[in-house]
Amino acid sequence: MKHFKYALHGLLAALRTEKNLRFHLVSAIVVSAAGIFFKIEAVEWIFVASCISSVITAELFNTAIEKVCDVFTKEQHTQIKFIKDVSAAAVFITSAGAAVTGFVIFTPRLITLIQNI
């Protein structure tokens, strides 16, 4: 139970300090609301939940990696820049995959909704 407390503390600390994480959390809420509105299927919920958890996890890892790098130096350093850039790229790739998944799931429903207006 103590480990869950530490994990929750870490999540809340990251939410307080990381604007991008808050953006991803708001996006997750919007996508979840869209899933409820469009009554997506159980399998689609699995994909949506996997994408949401993957993007938030990637953002948390990115934050942790950046903080570790900052412990070593705040000055410009080519290796630290590389590490931070690759970590940010991981978030970007994960987010892009989530966006494609969302596009595949929600676009047909949006088209149907627009046609029925």
MMTF fields as JSON, N, C-alpha, C and O atoms, coordinates in Angstrom:
{
  "mmtfVersion": "1.0.0",
  "mmtfProducer": "UNKNOWN",
  "numBonds": 467,
  "numAtoms": 468,
  "numGroups": 117,
  "numChains": 1,
  "numModels": 1,
  "chainsPerModel": [1],
  "groupsPerChain": [117],
  "chainIdList": ["A"],
  "bondAtomList": [4, 2, 8, 6, 12, 10, 16, 14, 20, 18, 24, 22, 28, 26, 32, 30, 36, 34, 40, 38, 44, 42, 48, 46, 52, 50, 56, 54, 60, 58, 64, 62, 68, 66, 72, 70, 76, 74, 80, 78, 84, 82, 88, 86, 92, 90, 96, 94, 100, 98, 104, 102, 108, 106, 112, 110, 116, 114, 120, 118, 124, 122, 128, 126, 132, 130, 136, 134, 140, 138, 144, 142, 148, 146, 152, 150, 156, 154, 160, 158, 164, 162, 168, 166, 172, 170, 176, 174, 180, 178, 184, 182, 188, 186, 192, 190, 196, 194, 200, 198, 204, 202, 208, 206, 212, 210, 216, 214, 220, 218, 224, 222, 228, 226, 232, 230, 236, 234, 240, 238, 244, 242, 248, 246, 252, 250, 256, 254, 260, 258, 264, 262, 268, 266, 272, 270, 276, 274, 280, 278, 284, 282, 288, 286, 292, 290, 296, 294, 300, 298, 304, 302, 308, 306, 312, 310, 316, 314, 320, 318, 324, 322, 328, 326, 332, 330, 336, 334, 340, 338, 344, 342, 348, 346, 352, 350, 356, 354, 360, 358, 364, 362, 368, 366, 372, 370, 376, 374, 380, 378, 384, 382, 388, 386, 392, 390, 396, 394, 400, 398, 404, 402, 408, 406, 412, 410, 416, 414, 420, 418, 424, 422, 428, 426, 432, 430, 436, 434, 440, 438, 444, 442, 448, 446, 452, 450, 456, 454, 460, 458, 464, 462],
  "bondOrderList": [1, 1, 1, 1, 1, 1, 1, 1, 1, 1, 1, 1, 1, 1, 1, 1, 1, 1, 1, 1, 1, 1, 1, 1, 1, 1, 1, 1, 1, 1, 1, 1, 1, 1, 1, 1, 1, 1, 1, 1, 1, 1, 1, 1, 1, 1, 1, 1, 1, 1, 1, 1, 1, 1, 1, 1, 1, 1, 1, 1, 1, 1, 1, 1, 1, 1, 1, 1, 1, 1, 1, 1, 1, 1, 1, 1, 1, 1, 1, 1, 1, 1, 1, 1, 1, 1, 1, 1, 1, 1, 1, 1, 1, 1, 1, 1, 1, 1, 1, 1, 1, 1, 1, 1, 1, 1, 1, 1, 1, 1, 1, 1, 1, 1, 1, 1],
  "groupList": [{"groupName": "MET", "atomNameList": ["N", "CA", "C", "O"], "elementList": ["N", "C", "C", "O"], "formalChargeList": [0, 0, 0, 0], "bondAtomList": [1, 0, 2, 1, 3, 2], "bondOrderList": [1, 1, 2], "singleLetterCode": "M", "chemCompType": "L-PEPTIDE LINKING"}, {"groupName": "LYS", "atomNameList": ["N", "CA", "C", "O"], "elementList": ["N", "C", "C", "O"], "formalChargeList": [0, 0, 0, 0], "bondAtomList": [1, 0, 2, 1, 3, 2], "bondOrderList": [1, 1, 2], "singleLetterCode": "K", "chemCompType": "L-PEPTIDE LINKING"}, {"groupName": "HIS", "atomNameList": ["N", "CA", "C", "O"], "elementList": ["N", "C", "C", "O"], "formalChargeList": [0, 0, 0, 0], "bondAtomList": [1, 0, 2, 1, 3, 2], "bondOrderList": [1, 1, 2], "singleLetterCode": "H", "chemCompType": "L-PEPTIDE LINKING"}, {"groupName": "PHE", "atomNameList": ["N", "CA", "C", "O"], "elementList": ["N", "C", "C", "O"], "formalChargeList": [0, 0, 0, 0], "bondAtomList": [1, 0, 2, 1, 3, 2], "bondOrderList": [1, 1, 2], "singleLetterCode": "F", "chemCompType": "L-PEPTIDE LINKING"}, {"groupName": "TYR", "atomNameList": ["N", "CA", "C", "O"], "elementList": ["N", "C", "C", "O"], "formalChargeList": [0, 0, 0, 0], "bondAtomList": [1, 0, 2, 1, 3, 2], "bondOrderList": [1, 1, 2], "singleLetterCode": "Y", "chemCompType": "L-PEPTIDE LINKING"}, {"groupName": "ALA", "atomNameList": ["N", "CA", "C", "O"], "elementList": ["N", "C", "C", "O"], "formalChargeList": [0, 0, 0, 0], "bondAtomList": [1, 0, 2, 1, 3, 2], "bondOrderList": [1, 1, 2], "singleLetterCode": "A", "chemCompType": "L-PEPTIDE LINKING"}, {"groupName": "LEU", "atomNameList": ["N", "CA", "C", "O"], "elementList": ["N", "C", "C", "O"], "formalChargeList": [0, 0, 0, 0], "bondAtomList": [1, 0, 2, 1, 3, 2], "bondOrderList": [1, 1, 2], "singleLetterCode": "L", "chemCompType": "L-PEPTIDE LINKING"}, {"groupName": "GLY", "atomNameList": ["N", "CA", "C", "O"], "elementList": ["N", "C", "C", "O"], "formalChargeList": [0, 0, 0, 0], "bondAtomList": [1, 0, 2, 1, 3, 2], "bondOrderList": [1, 1, 2], "singleLetterCode": "G", "chemCompType": "PEPTIDE LINKING"}, {"groupName": "ARG", "atomNameList": ["N", "CA", "C", "O"], "elementList": ["N", "C", "C", "O"], "formalChargeList": [0, 0, 0, 0], "bondAtomList": [1, 0, 2, 1, 3, 2], "bondOrderList": [1, 1, 2], "singleLetterCode": "R", "chemCompType": "L-PEPTIDE LINKING"}, {"groupName": "THR", "atomNameList": ["N", "CA", "C", "O"], "elementList": ["N", "C", "C", "O"], "formalChargeList": [0, 0, 0, 0], "bondAtomList": [1, 0, 2, 1, 3, 2], "bondOrderList": [1, 1, 2], "singleLetterCode": "T", "chemCompType": "L-PEPTIDE LINKING"}, {"groupName": "GLU", "atomNameList": ["N", "CA", "C", "O"], "elementList": ["N", "C", "C", "O"], "formalChargeList": [0, 0, 0, 0], "bondAtomList": [1, 0, 2, 1, 3, 2], "bondOrderList": [1, 1, 2], "singleLetterCode": "E", "chemCompType": "L-PEPTIDE LINKING"}, {"groupName": "ASN", "atomNameList": ["N", "CA", "C", "O"], "elementList": ["N", "C", "C", "O"], "formalChargeList": [0, 0, 0, 0], "bondAtomList": [1, 0, 2, 1, 3, 2], "bondOrderList": [1, 1, 2], "singleLetterCode": "N", "chemCompType": "L-PEPTIDE LINKING"}, {"groupName": "VAL", "atomNameList": ["N", "CA", "C", "O"], "elementList": ["N", "C", "C", "O"], "formalChargeList": [0, 0, 0, 0], "bondAtomList": [1, 0, 2, 1, 3, 2], "bondOrderList": [1, 1, 2], "singleLetterCode": "V", "chemCompType": "L-PEPTIDE LINKING"}, {"groupName": "SER", "atomNameList": ["N", "CA", "C", "O"], "elementList": ["N", "C", "C", "O"], "formalChargeList": [0, 0, 0, 0], "bondAtomList": [1, 0, 2, 1, 3, 2], "bondOrderList": [1, 1, 2], "singleLetterCode": "S", "chemCompType": "L-PEPTIDE LINKING"}, {"groupName": "ILE", "atomNameList": ["N", "CA", "C", "O"], "elementList": ["N", "C", "C", "O"], "formalChargeList": [0, 0, 0, 0], "bondAtomList": [1, 0, 2, 1, 3, 2], "bondOrderList": [1, 1, 2], "singleLetterCode": "I", "chemCompType": "L-PEPTIDE LINKING"}, {"groupName": "TRP", "atomNameList": ["N", "CA", "C", "O"], "elementList": ["N", "C", "C", "O"], "formalChargeList": [0, 0, 0, 0], "bondAtomList": [1, 0, 2, 1, 3, 2], "bondOrderList": [1, 1, 2], "singleLetterCode": "W", "chemCompType": "L-PEPTIDE LINKING"}, {"groupName": "CYS", "atomNameList": ["N", "CA", "C", "O"], "elementList": ["N", "C", "C", "O"], "formalChargeList": [0, 0, 0, 0], "bondAtomList": [1, 0, 2, 1, 3, 2], "bondOrderList": [1, 1, 2], "singleLetterCode": "C", "chemCompType": "L-PEPTIDE LINKING"}, {"groupName": "ASP", "atomNameList": ["N", "CA", "C", "O"], "elementList": ["N", "C", "C", "O"], "formalChargeList": [0, 0, 0, 0], "bondAtomList": [1, 0, 2, 1, 3, 2], "bondOrderList": [1, 1, 2], "singleLetterCode": "D", "chemCompType": "L-PEPTIDE LINKING"}, {"groupName": "GLN", "atomNameList": ["N", "CA", "C", "O"], "elementList": ["N", "C", "C", "O"], "formalChargeList": [0, 0, 0, 0], "bondAtomList": [1, 0, 2, 1, 3, 2], "bondOrderList": [1, 1, 2], "singleLetterCode": "Q", "chemCompType": "L-PEPTIDE LINKING"}, {"groupName": "PRO", "atomNameList": ["N", "CA", "C", "O"], "elementList": ["N", "C", "C", "O"], "formalChargeList": [0, 0, 0, 0], "bondAtomList": [1, 0, 2, 1, 3, 2], "bondOrderList": [1, 1, 2], "singleLetterCode": "P", "chemCompType": "L-PEPTIDE LINKING"}],
  "groupTypeList": [0, 1, 2, 3, 1, 4, 5, 6, 2, 7, 6, 6, 5, 5, 6, 8, 9, 10, 1, 11, 6, 8, 3, 2, 6, 12, 13, 5, 14, 12, 12, 13, 5, 5, 7, 14, 3, 3, 1, 14, 10, 5, 12, 10, 15, 14, 3, 12, 5, 13, 16, 14, 13, 13, 12, 14, 9, 5, 10, 6, 3, 11, 9, 5, 14, 10, 1, 12, 16, 17, 12, 3, 9, 1, 10, 18, 2, 9, 18, 14, 1, 3, 14, 1, 17, 12, 13, 5, 5, 5, 12, 3, 14, 9, 13, 5, 7, 5, 5, 12, 9, 7, 3, 12, 14, 3, 9, 19, 8, 6, 14, 9, 6, 14, 18, 11, 14],
  "groupIdList": [1, 2, 3, 4, 5, 6, 7, 8, 9, 10, 11, 12, 13, 14, 15, 16, 17, 18, 19, 20, 21, 22, 23, 24, 25, 26, 27, 28, 29, 30, 31, 32, 33, 34, 35, 36, 37, 38, 39, 40, 41, 42, 43, 44, 45, 46, 47, 48, 49, 50, 51, 52, 53, 54, 55, 56, 57, 58, 59, 60, 61, 62, 63, 64, 65, 66, 67, 68, 69, 70, 71, 72, 73, 74, 75, 76, 77, 78, 79, 80, 81, 82, 83, 84, 85, 86, 87, 88, 89, 90, 91, 92, 93, 94, 95, 96, 97, 98, 99, 100, 101, 102, 103, 104, 105, 106, 107, 108, 109, 110, 111, 112, 113, 114, 115, 116, 117],
  "secStructList": [7, 2, 2, 2, 2, 2, 2, 2, 2, 2, 2, 2, 2, 2, 2, 2, 2, 7, 2, 2, 2, 2, 2, 2, 2, 2, 2, 2, 2, 2, 2, 2, 2, 2, 2, 2, 2, 2, 6, 7, 7, 2, 2, 2, 2, 2, 2, 2, 2, 2, 2, 2, 2, 2, 2, 2, 2, 2, 2, 2, 2, 2, 2, 2, 2, 2, 2, 2, 2, 2, 2, 2, 7, 1, 1, 7, 7, 2, 2, 2, 2, 2, 2, 2, 2, 2, 2, 2, 2, 2, 2, 2, 2, 2, 2, 2, 2, 2, 2, 2, 2, 2, 2, 2, 2, 2, 2, 2, 2, 2, 2, 2, 2, 2, 2, 6, 7],
  "xCoordList": [0.824, 0.0, 0.87, 0.494, 2.027, 2.921, 3.411, 3.605, 3.607, 4.09, 3.058, 3.417, 1.774, 0.736, 0.747, 0.502, 1.029, 1.103, 2.239, 2.07, 3.394, 4.527, 4.203, 4.542, 3.55, 3.193, 2.208, 2.362, 1.214, 0.247, 0.923, 0.622, 1.835, 2.592, 3.379, 3.406, 4.018, 4.789, 3.915, 4.278, 2.757, 1.835, 1.343, 1.318, 0.955, 0.464, 1.564, 1.31, 2.785, 3.912, 4.161, 4.404, 4.102, 4.309, 3.178, 3.425, 1.957, 0.824, 0.941, 0.565, 1.461, 1.619, 2.689, 2.573, 3.718, 4.866, 4.976, 5.69, 4.289, 4.494, 3.261, 2.241, 3.382, 2.284, 1.883, 0.694, 2.855, 2.54, 1.757, 0.874, 2.066, 1.329, -0.121, -1.043, -0.314, -1.682, -2.439, -3.621, -1.755, -2.368, -2.807, -3.92, -1.931, -2.254, -3.414, -4.253, -3.464, -4.551, -5.885, -6.901, -5.879, -7.102, -7.514, -8.699, -6.555, -6.85, -7.47, -8.403, -6.955, -7.5, -8.945, -9.778, -9.234, -10.613, -11.535, -12.648, -11.081, -11.882, -12.13, -13.253, -11.086, -11.228, -12.154, -12.967, -12.036, -12.927, -14.379, -15.285, -14.594, -15.946, -16.48, -17.653, -15.617, -16.022, -16.36, -17.312, -15.587, -15.873, -17.228, -17.961, -17.559, -18.877, -19.976, -20.992, -19.767, -20.756, -21.046, -22.204, -19.98, -20.137, -20.392, -20.569, -20.409, -20.674, -19.742, -20.19, -18.436, -17.475, -17.517, -17.914, -17.103, -17.143, -16.054, -15.112, -16.202, -15.255, -13.831, -12.882, -13.686, -12.34, -11.743, -10.545, -12.582, -12.104, -11.689, -10.713, -12.431, -12.046, -10.684, -9.89, -10.409, -9.094, -8.0, -6.976, -8.209, -7.222, -7.094, -5.987, -8.226, -8.202, -7.49, -6.638, -7.836, -7.198, -5.706, -4.905, -5.334, -3.911, -3.163, -2.042, -3.785, -3.157, -3.018, -1.966, -4.071, -4.025, -2.93, -2.119, -2.906, -1.896, -0.493, 0.454, -0.341, 0.984, 1.502, 2.669, 0.638, 1.062, 1.413, 2.433, 0.577, 0.857, 2.113, 2.914, 2.289, 3.509, 4.746, 5.757, 4.664, 5.799, 6.128, 7.299, 5.107, 5.329, 5.964, 6.842, 5.521, 6.117, 7.59, 8.44, 7.881, 9.279, 10.105, 11.229, 9.556, 10.262, 10.574, 11.685, 9.599, 9.802, 10.893, 11.777, 10.838, 11.845, 13.243, 14.208, 13.343, 14.645, 15.178, 16.361, 14.314, 14.746, 15.229, 16.24, 14.511, 14.907, 16.245, 17.08, 16.461, 17.759, 18.875, 19.937, 18.633, 19.65, 19.958, 21.113, 18.922, 19.113, 19.906, 20.526, 19.891, 20.696, 22.18, 22.982, 22.53, 23.939, 24.428, 25.544, 23.604, 24.008, 22.81, 21.917, 22.811, 21.806, 22.409, 21.707, 23.705, 24.399, 24.17, 23.778, 24.424, 24.326, 25.372, 26.561, 24.92, 25.815, 25.261, 24.08, 26.092, 25.597, 24.966, 23.956, 25.53, 24.965, 23.627, 22.685, 23.546, 22.297, 21.217, 20.068, 21.578, 20.625, 20.117, 18.918, 21.011, 20.62, 19.63, 18.604, 19.946, 19.081, 17.696, 16.681, 17.661, 16.372, 15.593, 14.377, 16.27, 15.603, 15.024, 13.903, 15.776, 15.286, 14.095, 13.125, 14.182, 13.083, 11.826, 10.729, 11.977, 10.84, 10.305, 9.097, 11.189, 10.762, 9.907, 8.969, 10.222, 9.425, 7.992, 7.041, 7.846, 6.508, 5.804, 4.62, 6.524, 5.942, 5.451, 4.335, 6.277, 5.906, 4.696, 3.773, 4.71, 3.576, 2.307, 1.242, 2.412, 1.259, 0.75, -0.458, 1.663, 1.267, 0.511, -0.5, 1.003, 0.304, -1.079, -2.033, -1.188, -2.489, -3.424, -4.614, -2.895, -3.714, -4.239, -5.397, -3.404, -3.835, -4.931, -5.929, -4.729, -5.74, -7.066, -8.127, -6.998, -8.2, -8.864, -10.09, -8.062, -8.589, -9.361, -10.459, -8.792, -9.433, -10.739, -11.728, -10.731, -11.922, -13.012, -14.186, -12.642, -13.656, -14.08, -15.197, -13.248, -13.6, -14.891, -15.749, -15.064, -16.335, -17.554, -18.599, -17.429, -18.543, -18.812, -19.964, -17.745, -17.9, -18.564, -19.435, -18.16, -18.753, -20.238, -21.052, -20.594, -22.004, -22.78, -23.898, -22.189, -22.847, -23.097, -24.186, -22.104, -22.233, -23.284, -24.075, -23.298, -24.279, -25.704, -26.649, -25.857, -27.199, -27.681, -28.773, -26.886, -27.293, -28.17, -28.615],
  "yCoordList": [-1.196, 0.0, 1.262, 2.281, 1.187, 2.333, 2.713, 3.891, 1.698, 1.964, 2.739, 3.594, 2.443, 3.189, 4.648, 5.554, 4.868, 6.232, 6.993, 8.151, 6.343, 6.986, 7.266, 8.323, 6.31, 6.484, 7.64, 8.458, 7.708, 8.797, 10.138, 11.138, 10.148, 11.37, 11.81, 12.996, 10.862, 11.188, 11.713, 12.671, 11.086, 11.538, 12.95, 13.798, 13.204, 14.537, 15.589, 16.708, 15.23, 16.164, 16.492, 17.647, 15.48, 15.711, 16.553, 17.436, 16.298, 17.091, 18.557, 19.454, 18.792, 20.173, 20.922, 22.131, 20.225, 20.913, 20.798, 21.585, 19.842, 19.577, 19.927, 19.24, 21.016, 21.492, 20.445, 20.247, 19.781, 18.79, 17.613, 17.078, 17.211, 16.125, 16.542, 15.753, 17.766, 18.262, 18.289, 17.952, 18.691, 18.678, 17.262, 17.061, 16.286, 14.896, 14.382, 13.622, 14.786, 14.359, 14.956, 14.261, 16.229, 16.861, 16.177, 15.931, 15.874, 15.167, 13.804, 13.387, 13.116, 11.807, 11.928, 11.078, 12.976, 13.198, 13.488, 12.966, 14.313, 14.65, 13.392, 13.149, 12.605, 11.377, 10.39, 9.732, 10.284, 9.386, 9.845, 9.025, 11.144, 11.684, 11.395, 11.063, 11.523, 11.201, 9.719, 9.351, 8.875, 7.442, 7.127, 6.283, 7.801, 7.621, 8.154, 7.492, 9.346, 9.963, 9.077, 8.871, 8.552, 7.751, 6.268, 5.472, 5.908, 4.516, 3.543, 2.593, 3.801, 2.927, 1.522, 1.338, 0.551, -0.863, -1.171, -0.399, -2.307, -2.719, -2.818, -2.388, -3.382, -3.512, -2.139, -1.929, -1.205, 0.151, 0.813, 1.562, 0.539, 1.065, 0.529, 1.248, -0.715, -1.285, -0.496, -0.174, -0.186, 0.595, 2.011, 2.524, 2.633, 3.995, 4.016, 4.871, 3.079, 3.025, 2.746, 3.312, 1.878, 1.586, 2.816, 3.089, 3.547, 4.77, 5.815, 6.44, 6.004, 6.994, 6.638, 7.489, 5.392, 5.005, 5.064, 5.413, 4.732, 4.785, 6.216, 6.48, 7.134, 8.532, 9.131, 9.806, 8.886, 9.433, 8.802, 9.487, 7.504, 6.837, 7.404, 7.67, 7.588, 8.161, 9.556, 9.898, 10.355, 11.704, 11.658, 12.463, 10.72, 10.582, 10.152, 10.681, 9.196, 8.797, 9.966, 10.182, 10.72, 11.877, 12.877, 13.402, 13.131, 14.053, 13.531, 14.286, 12.256, 11.675, 11.762, 12.101, 11.455, 11.51, 12.937, 13.161, 13.899, 15.301, 15.735, 16.427, 15.331, 15.7, 15.081, 15.74, 13.828, 13.179, 13.92, 14.173, 14.263, 14.998, 16.343, 16.765, 17.011, 18.316, 18.231, 19.212, 17.072, 16.886, 16.973, 17.489, 16.46, 16.443, 17.788, 18.202, 18.467, 19.789, 20.523, 19.919, 21.825, 22.684, 23.392, 24.051, 23.244, 23.869, 23.06, 21.894, 23.707, 23.005, 21.9, 22.141, 20.7, 19.554, 18.673, 18.326, 18.313, 17.593, 16.249, 15.872, 15.531, 14.227, 14.391, 13.64, 15.365, 15.623, 16.067, 15.636, 16.929, 17.362, 16.167, 16.06, 15.271, 14.08, 13.235, 12.796, 13.016, 12.208, 12.84, 12.155, 14.138, 14.823, 14.82, 14.635, 15.02, 15.022, 13.645, 13.548, 12.59, 11.241, 10.914, 10.292, 11.335, 11.122, 11.855, 11.301, 13.076, 13.84, 13.191, 13.191, 12.642, 11.96, 10.74, 10.426, 10.056, 8.9, 9.322, 8.623, 10.462, 10.981, 11.346, 11.056, 11.976, 12.373, 11.164, 11.171, 10.133, 8.931, 8.25, 7.823, 8.155, 7.548, 8.351, 7.779, 9.666, 10.536, 10.444, 10.447, 10.363, 10.239, 8.926, 8.898, 7.85, 6.571, 6.633, 6.068, 7.313, 7.481, 8.307, 8.006, 9.338, 10.185, 9.386, 9.538, 8.548, 7.705, 6.739, 6.542, 6.146, 5.237, 5.97, 5.462, 7.158, 7.955, 8.33, 8.32, 8.657, 8.998, 7.818, 7.994, 6.618, 5.426, 5.111, 4.718, 5.285, 4.961, 6.014, 5.672, 7.284, 8.335, 8.953, 9.46, 8.93, 9.573, 9.029, 9.822, 7.709, 7.229, 7.701, 7.991, 7.78, 8.233, 9.723, 10.156, 10.495, 11.931, 12.16, 13.021, 11.399, 11.533, 11.216, 11.94, 10.135, 9.757, 10.845, 11.179, 11.398, 12.464, 13.677, 14.25, 14.062, 15.238, 14.977, 15.864, 13.772, 13.445, 13.458, 13.717, 13.177, 13.122, 14.468, 14.561, 15.49, 16.824, 17.5, 18.627],
  "zCoordList": [0.0, 0.0, 0.0, -0.579, 0.649, 0.706, -0.701, -1.0, -1.562, -2.914, -3.724, -4.534, -3.511, -4.198, -3.744, -4.541, -2.474, -1.947, -2.631, -3.013, -2.786, -3.457, -4.927, -5.459, -5.563, -6.968, -7.139, -8.046, -6.286, -6.345, -6.074, -6.724, -5.11, -4.818, -6.044, -6.375, -6.719, -7.922, -9.039, -9.721, -9.231, -10.267, -9.974, -10.866, -8.736, -8.374, -8.496, -8.943, -8.098, -8.231, -9.697, -10.049, -10.546, -11.979, -12.554, -13.376, -12.142, -12.631, -12.214, -12.968, -11.018, -10.543, -11.339, -11.539, -11.79, -12.381, -13.9, -14.523, -14.501, -15.927, -16.756, -16.706, -17.52, -18.364, -19.407, -19.657, -20.008, -21.037, -20.468, -21.138, -19.255, -18.622, -18.379, -18.588, -17.945, -17.758, -19.084, -19.137, -20.152, -21.482, -21.856, -22.342, -21.627, -21.966, -21.106, -21.589, -19.86, -18.984, -19.447, -19.478, -19.799, -20.32, -21.626, -21.848, -22.478, -23.729, -23.443, -24.129, -22.438, -22.059, -21.601, -21.915, -20.867, -20.398, -21.578, -21.638, -22.515, -23.697, -24.544, -24.986, -24.762, -25.559, -24.857, -25.505, -23.548, -22.796, -22.901, -23.054, -22.819, -22.978, -24.379, -24.546, -25.379, -26.755, -26.875, -27.563, -26.212, -26.234, -25.639, -26.156, -24.557, -23.924, -24.849, -25.057, -25.398, -26.28, -27.493, -27.858, -28.117, -29.329, -29.044, -29.967, -27.759, -27.362, -28.09, -28.732, -27.973, -28.645, -28.037, -26.886, -28.828, -28.435, -27.402, -27.225, -26.729, -25.69, -26.23, -25.575, -27.419, -28.009, -28.278, -28.09, -28.719, -28.962, -27.651, -27.615, -26.57, -25.253, -24.847, -24.239, -25.174, -24.852, -25.56, -24.957, -26.829, -27.578, -27.02, -26.859, -26.727, -26.178, -24.83, -24.59, -23.953, -22.631, -22.749, -22.006, -23.676, -23.888, -24.39, -23.962, -25.291, -25.805, -24.711, -24.571, -23.941, -22.86, -21.864, -21.498, -21.429, -20.433, -21.022, -20.317, -22.295, -22.926, -23.03, -22.742, -23.437, -23.587, -22.22, -22.08, -21.227, -19.898, -19.314, -18.679, -19.523, -19.056, -19.742, -19.092, -21.058, -21.792, -21.267, -21.106, -21.002, -20.472, -19.08, -18.768, -18.248, -16.914, -17.008, -16.292, -17.888, -18.075, -18.593, -18.14, -19.538, -20.072, -18.96, -18.881, -18.113, -16.991, -16.067, -15.664, -15.731, -14.835, -15.448, -14.763, -16.732, -17.406, -17.421, -17.166, -17.717, -17.716, -16.329, -16.211, -15.291, -13.923, -13.555, -12.935, -13.929, -13.647, -14.378, -13.808, -15.63, -16.392, -15.741, -15.693, -15.243, -14.618, -13.317, -12.905, -12.67, -11.463, -11.806, -11.028, -12.984, -13.375, -13.88, -13.568, -14.652, -15.135, -15.721, -16.315, -15.54, -16.166, -17.379, -18.147, -17.532, -18.657, -19.925, -19.872, -21.08, -22.356, -22.41, -22.197, -22.696, -22.811, -23.927, -23.911, -24.886, -26.065, -25.71, -26.305, -24.77, -24.393, -23.669, -23.922, -22.779, -22.061, -23.04, -22.935, -23.996, -25.017, -25.804, -26.063, -26.186, -26.923, -26.107, -26.626, -24.846, -23.97, -23.857, -23.985, -23.62, -23.484, -24.796, -24.79, -25.903, -27.206, -27.535, -28.035, -27.259, -27.532, -26.627, -27.061, -25.387, -24.45, -24.919, -24.862, -25.374, -25.907, -27.179, -27.414, -27.994, -29.217, -28.89, -29.622, -27.804, -27.391, -27.075, -27.423, -26.419, -26.128, -27.429, -27.599, -28.338, -29.617, -30.41, -30.929, -30.503, -31.255, -30.609, -31.302, -29.288, -28.577, -28.803, -29.034, -28.74, -28.952, -30.391, -30.627, -31.34, -32.748, -32.971, -33.672, -32.375, -32.483, -31.857, -32.391, -30.737, -30.079, -30.954, -31.051, -31.586, -32.46, -33.655, -34.044, -34.229, -35.349, -34.892, -35.585, -33.726, -33.179, -32.973, -33.337, -32.391, -32.196, -33.51, -33.619, -34.497, -35.82, -36.404, -36.933, -36.312, -36.863, -36.125, -36.742, -34.821, -34.03, -34.172, -34.315, -34.134, -34.046, -35.383, -35.478, -36.398, -37.666, -38.278, -38.666, -38.381, -38.956, -38.154, -38.735, -36.851, -36.018, -36.219, -36.249, -36.356, -36.619, -37.963, -38.09, -38.963, -40.299, -40.244, -40.818, -39.556, -39.405, -38.681, -39.071, -37.626, -36.869, -37.751, -37.732, -38.515, -39.41, -40.478, -40.803, -41.023, -42.077, -41.548, -42.294, -40.259, -39.657, -39.128, -38.569, -39.3, -38.818, -39.838, -39.62]
}
